[in-house]
Amino acid sequence: MEYELENYENAGGGDVIERPAEGTATVFVIDEAELLTEEEEQLLEEKIALLRNGYFKDIVIVTTNNTGGKSSMEYADDYYDYNGYADAGILLLIDMGNREWWISTKGTTCNYALNDRDIQRIGKKVAKSLKSEKYKQACEIFLEEVDEELYDHYDCELGPVFRETGLDGTLKRWWRNINWVAVLIAEAVAIVAAFIIVGVMKHGMKTARSKSQAQDYIRPGSFQLTNSADIYLYSDTTSRRIEHEDNSGFDSGGSSTHTSSSGDTHGGGGGSF
């Protein structure tokens, strides 16, 4: 069941808007702008199903030609809040009317998994495909990047919810592709080989005898000191950190949040294409 955002916009005064129960949504690709074929929508729905089953989060893609006077942020947040999606999830809005994208996050885990910097990085990749009118590709990039970010994060309520593989059945981080047993065996072989080489070298130096003084190693008459000088090798430096005011508006490594019209807390970010 999709909530009609127009009803929300026209509600005034003390009108009470009934929100669908969380977790009751059944459609996760809403192509109001008709950018995708039916086959592409179905494919994206199937990929989202994998993510939802793996991470217990709702992932939503919405396209529209008209936000009804709302900003992309407001439209994305309200669409998620008023359409029965879970209490934790991520929504991508493709706003063709304003040629903007917005990624809205909800829930502690999702807000943490996708910080402001992550959202902008993902958005730039999505926007590149949108500019080229490769809409299916843009949506797939979004899902793949979300998969990447959620993979390593921990659900505070459910505990670890990591999946064995990504959307395409492959491991998502390069170090997961390493055969660690082979690495350990190779390291063991290298250590043994090093001991053998050192042992052989040591055996070949049996005739050498240790001396008590460094000068004992010098052949008599082979060294003549012609000049000497005192050279100061080290200097003392005192440094202090100069603080600069940060005018960026937010910590690029953190997540900024805001309150939507429903009173729920969302993270997110967006841009144009």
C-alpha positions in Angstrom: 0.0 0.0 0.0 1.4 3.4 -1.0 0.6 6.4 1.1 -0.7 9.4 -1.0 1.7 12.2 -0.3 -0.8 14.6 -1.7 -3.1 13.8 1.2 -0.3 14.7 3.6 0.4 18.0 1.9 -3.2 19.1 1.9 -3.8 18.1 5.5 -4.2 21.2 7.7 -5.0 22.3 11.2 -5.5 19.4 13.5 -6.0 16.7 10.8 -4.5 13.4 12.0 -2.8 11.4 9.3 -2.9 7.6 9.8 0.5 6.1 9.0 0.7 2.5 7.8 2.3 0.1 10.3 6.1 -0.1 10.0 7.3 -3.0 8.0 4.1 -3.5 6.0 5.4 -2.2 2.7 5.6 -4.7 -0.2 6.9 -2.5 -3.0 10.4 -1.1 -2.9 10.9 0.2 -6.4 8.5 3.0 -7.2 9.1 4.4 -10.6 6.7 7.3 -10.8 8.9 9.0 -13.4 8.8 5.9 -15.7 12.5 5.7 -16.1 12.6 1.9 -15.9 11.1 -1.0 -17.8 9.0 -3.5 -16.0 11.8 -6.1 -16.3 14.3 -3.6 -14.8 12.0 -2.9 -11.9 11.6 -6.6 -11.2 15.3 -7.1 -11.3 15.9 -4.3 -8.9 13.1 -5.6 -6.6 14.9 -9.0 -6.5 18.2 -7.4 -5.6 16.6 -5.4 -2.9 15.0 -8.6 -1.5 18.5 -10.0 -1.1 19.6 -6.9 0.8 16.5 -6.9 3.0 16.9 -10.6 3.9 20.5 -10.1 4.6 20.5 -6.9 6.7 16.9 -6.7 8.0 16.7 -3.1 6.6 14.3 -1.8 4.0 16.0 -0.4 0.8 13.8 1.8 -1.4 14.2 3.4 -4.8 11.8 6.2 -5.8 11.7 8.2 -9.0 9.4 11.2 -9.5 8.7 14.1 -11.8 7.0 16.2 -9.1 7.7 16.6 -5.4 4.6 18.7 -4.8 6.6 21.7 -3.7 8.7 19.7 -1.2 12.4 19.7 -1.2 14.1 16.5 -2.3 15.0 15.8 1.4 11.4 16.4 2.6 9.9 14.3 -0.1 12.4 11.4 0.4 11.9 11.4 4.2 8.1 11.6 4.0 7.9 8.9 1.4 9.8 6.6 3.6 7.9 7.5 6.8 4.4 7.4 5.3 4.5 4.2 3.2 4.9 1.5 5.8 8.6 0.9 5.5 10.7 -0.5 8.4 12.0 1.6 11.3 15.5 1.2 9.7 16.3 1.7 6.1 17.7 3.7 3.2 15.8 5.4 0.4 17.2 6.8 -2.9 15.1 9.5 -4.5 15.6 10.4 -8.1 13.9 13.8 -8.6 13.6 14.4 -12.3 11.6 17.6 -11.9 14.5 19.3 -10.1 17.2 17.0 -11.5 18.3 16.1 -8.0 19.1 13.0 -6.1 18.7 12.4 -2.4 19.6 9.5 -0.1 17.6 9.3 3.1 18.6 7.1 6.0 16.6 6.1 9.0 17.6 4.1 12.1 20.7 4.2 14.1 22.5 1.4 12.2 21.8 2.9 8.8 22.7 6.5 9.9 26.0 5.1 11.2 26.7 2.8 8.2 26.2 5.6 5.7 27.8 8.8 7.0 27.8 12.1 5.2 31.0 11.3 3.3 29.7 7.9 2.2 26.5 9.4 0.9 28.2 12.0 -1.2 30.6 9.4 -2.6 27.7 7.1 -3.5 25.7 10.0 -4.8 28.4 11.2 -7.2 28.6 7.7 -8.7 24.8 7.6 -9.1 24.7 11.1 -10.5 27.2 10.2 -13.2 24.9 7.5 -14.5 21.8 9.7 -14.2 23.5 12.4 -16.3 24.0 9.8 -19.0 20.4 8.7 -18.7 21.5 5.2 -17.5 18.8 4.9 -14.9 19.0 1.2 -14.3 22.7 1.4 -13.9 22.3 4.3 -11.4 20.0 2.2 -9.3 22.3 -0.8 -9.4 25.3 1.3 -8.3 23.2 2.5 -5.4 22.3 -1.0 -4.3 25.9 -2.3 -4.7 27.3 0.6 -2.7 24.7 0.2 0.1 25.6 -3.5 0.1 29.3 -2.6 0.6 28.6 -0.2 3.4 26.1 -2.4 5.3 28.3 -5.5 5.0 30.7 -4.7 7.8 28.3 -3.0 10.2 26.8 -4.3 13.3 23.1 -4.2 14.2 22.8 -3.0 17.8 19.6 -5.0 18.4 20.1 -8.1 16.3 23.8 -8.5 16.6 26.0 -9.3 13.6 24.0 -9.7 10.4 26.8 -10.1 7.9 26.1 -12.1 4.8 28.5 -14.5 3.2 28.4 -12.9 -0.2 27.3 -9.7 -2.0 24.5 -9.2 -4.5 26.4 -10.9 -7.3 27.5 -13.8 -5.1 31.1 -12.5 -4.8 32.9 -11.4 -1.7 32.8 -7.6 -1.4 36.2 -6.7 0.0 39.5 -7.6 -1.5 40.9 -9.1 1.7 38.0 -11.5 1.7 39.2 -13.0 -1.5 42.5 -14.0 0.0 43.2 -17.6 0.9 44.4 -17.0 4.4 45.5 -20.7 4.9 47.8 -20.3 1.9 49.1 -17.0 3.3 50.0 -18.6 6.6 51.7 -21.6 4.9 53.7 -19.2 2.8 54.8 -17.2 5.8 55.8 -20.4 7.6 57.9 -21.5 4.6 59.6 -18.1 4.4 60.5 -18.2 8.1 62.0 -21.7 7.9 63.9 -20.7 4.8 65.3 -17.6 6.5 66.5 -19.7 9.5 68.2 -22.1 7.1 70.0 -19.3 5.2 71.1 -17.6 8.4 72.3 -21.0 9.7 74.4 -21.6 6.5 75.9 -18.1 6.7 76.7 -18.6 10.4 78.3 -22.0 9.7 80.5 -20.4 7.0 81.9 -17.9 9.5 83.3 -20.5 12.0 86.8 -19.2 11.6 85.8 -15.7 12.8 86.6 -14.9 16.4 84.9 -12.1 18.3 87.1 -9.2 19.5 86.7 -7.2 22.7 87.4 -3.8 21.0 86.5 -2.3 17.7 90.1 -1.4 17.0 91.1 -5.1 17.2 89.3 -5.6 13.8 91.7 -3.1 12.1 94.7 -4.5 10.3 97.8 -2.9 11.9 99.1 0.1 9.8 96.1 0.2 7.5 94.3 3.1 9.2 95.6 6.7 9.6 93.6 9.5 11.1 94.2 12.7 9.0 91.5 15.0 10.3 89.0 15.2 13.1 86.0 17.5 13.9 83.1 17.8 16.3 79.8 17.7 14.3 76.5 18.5 16.1 74.1 15.8 14.8 70.9 16.6 16.5 68.8 19.7 17.1 65.9 20.4 19.5 62.7 21.6 18.0 59.6 22.8 19.8 56.4 22.7 17.9 52.8 23.6 18.6 49.6 22.9 16.8 47.7 25.9 15.3 44.0 25.4 15.5 41.9 26.4 12.5 38.2 27.0 12.5 36.2 24.4 10.6 33.6 26.0 8.4 32.6 22.9 6.5 29.3 22.6 8.4 29.8 18.9 9.4 32.4 16.4 10.2 33.1 14.5 6.9 33.5 11.3 8.9 30.3 11.6 10.8 26.6 11.6 10.2 24.4 14.7 10.4 20.7 14.1 11.2 17.5 16.0 11.1 13.9 15.5 12.1 11.3 14.9 9.4 7.7 16.1 9.3 6.6 12.8 11.0 9.0 13.5 14.0 11.3 10.7 13.0 15.1 11.2 12.8 16.8 10.9 9.4 20.3 11.1 8.1 21.0 11.8 4.4 22.4 14.0 1.7 21.9 14.9 -1.9 23.0 16.7 -4.9 22.1 17.6 -8.5 22.7 15.8 -11.8 
